[in-house]
Amino acid sequence: MKKLGFGLMRLPLLPGGDTTQIDIEAVKRMVDTFMARGFTYFDTAYPYHGGKSEAAFREAVVKRYPREAFTVTDKMPCWEIHEEADMERIFNEQLARCGVDYFDYYWLHALNHDRVESMAQVGAWEFIARKKAEGKIRHIGFSFHDGSALLEQLLRDHPEVDCVQLQINYIDWDDASIEARRCYELCEAVGKPVIVMEPVKGGSLAHVPEQVEYLFRAHNPEASNASWAVRYAASLPGVMMVLSGMSDQAQMEDNTSYMRDFAPLDDTERDIVERAAAIIKGTIAIPCTACHYCTDGCPMGIAIPEYFAVYNSLYRYGEEQRGNTSTYFGVLAQSHAKPSECLECGQCEAHCPQRIPIIENLKKVAETFER
């Protein structure tokens, strides 16, 4: 199985920008390219695109290709589970949304300390093991967003899991809060295959500072910025799959071009990536990946990732971008609540996989642009 997976969380949209209005015809074209080049792995989840990602997968893949031609991963939305009956209901809903009789891979989604406790209370581990025994799931596991100490405990307490999904990219590799290296090493130590999410860090590693662009182009003028990030993750031993949340045909063409006949990074390329990481770390103010987990339940409808992107742009490029960033901020503020209107309810921080202090950062954005 080729090591590039199609993550269905940032799909192309119809005009208007509503994340629930997916451009299915564009997705079909992307799927056809993906499949024609020998790739088979799709990754979706219950909340992606406001609950529409699974149905998009059904329309673009299941209705158009035989079941043996692809594999699909789905995930139990742990934050939606309050009792055992919720799991059966949602699991059956997911099968119907996707239009399949079984999932090749199925994870407990975005586990952290609080969710580990709640999943134990409702018997989630036993539930996914039972579905595997029934033939409704082929491989079980979990996606993880917390520290290495908790991951070590989970791997010890649940040897029955087949795979672990981790956030790994060359910026987060030695990050003290993400602990990508340590988490990867724990999985390697017990022989659990790793599926990588956010290898391009929400697309941010496709748009690198000029110094980094020069480093990459000097070595290989034809290689895209994203290719360095995806190949970095795919080069790690024990990595079974690297997911890319591709949003358009151009991204699909690029990713499949270099992953079709994947070549791991050599020593020179690894050195270049390490130098790139050091430069980029100095240009990121807020490490947001634009996953939008924070916005689904925001009572004010604040466009958190978009405001953070504006702030990061000003931070990276300086006052010369003040005019452009202020203009974009103004456009956002016309259709969304302003950062200063945050109620500080904290629901966004509870759902943030990056554990970003969102409330404090919204205050910084407000101070910068609402003067």
C-alpha positions, 0 to 999 in steps of 0.5 A: 500500500502506497504511503499517501492517504487522502484526508477528507477534512479540507475538501474543495468547497462550492462558492460561498465558503460554507464548509458544509457545501462540498464541491463533489464534482471536484472531489470526484476528479481528485479521487480519480487521480488518486486512485489512478496513480495507485493510492487507496487510503481514505481518512474521514471523521464524523465532524469533518465539514460539519458532518458532510465529509463521510457522505462526500466519501460515499458519493465520490468513492463508494458509489464509483469504485468496488469495495476492494479497491479502497480502504477507509478510516473513520473515527468515533467522536469521543466528545459526543459520547455520553453513554454506551448507546451513543456509540452504537447509534453513531457507529451505525450512522457512520456506516450509513453515511459512508455507504459501507458495511465495514471500516478498514480502520476505526479510531477513537478520535482525538484522545486526550486526558479527559477523553481517555477517562470518559471513554473508559467509563462508557466502555469504548475500548470494549466497543471497538474490540467487539465491532472488530470481532463482528467484522465491522472493523478490520483494524482498531486504534486511536488518534492522539493529541496529548503528552507522551506520558499519557500515550505510554499509559495507553499503549501499556493498557491497550495492547489490543490496538493495531495502529496509532495516529499521531501529529508528526511534522518537522516543526513539531518533532521536538516541540515540548507540547506536541512531543512528536518525537517521543510519541513516535518513539513510544509506538516504535518501541512496542511495534505499533504502526503510525499513521501521520496526520498534519504532516504539512501542519495545516498547510503552513509548511507549504507556505514557508519563509523566503529563506526556507524557500531558497534552501529547498529550491537550491537543492531541488528546484522542482520539489514543492515545499509540501513535498519536503514535509510529507516526505519527512514524515513518510521517511520515518521507519514504522510510519505506515501512512501519511495523510494529506488534507488535500483541498484542490486538484493541484495539491493532489497532482503534486502530492501523488507525483512524488509519493507515487514512487516514494524515495525517503529523505537522504542525509543531505535532505534531512539536514536541509529540513532541520535548518528549515525548521529552525528558521520557521520556528522563529516566524510562527506566533500562533501554531494553529493548523486551521483544523477548525475543531475550535469553531464548531461550538463557538457561541459567537461564531468567531473565525478563530483560525482565520484571525490567527492566520492574519495575525501570523502573517503580520508577525512573519512579514512585519509592518510592510503587511499591515495594510493587507492584513488589516484589510483581510481582518476587516473582511472577516470582521464583517461576517464574523464576530470580532476577537474582542467579542469572545465570551471566554467560555473555553469550549474552543480550548477544550477541543484544540488538538494543539493545546493553544491558549486560544482566549489569550491569543484572541486578545492579542489579535484584538489588541493588534487589529481592533485599535 
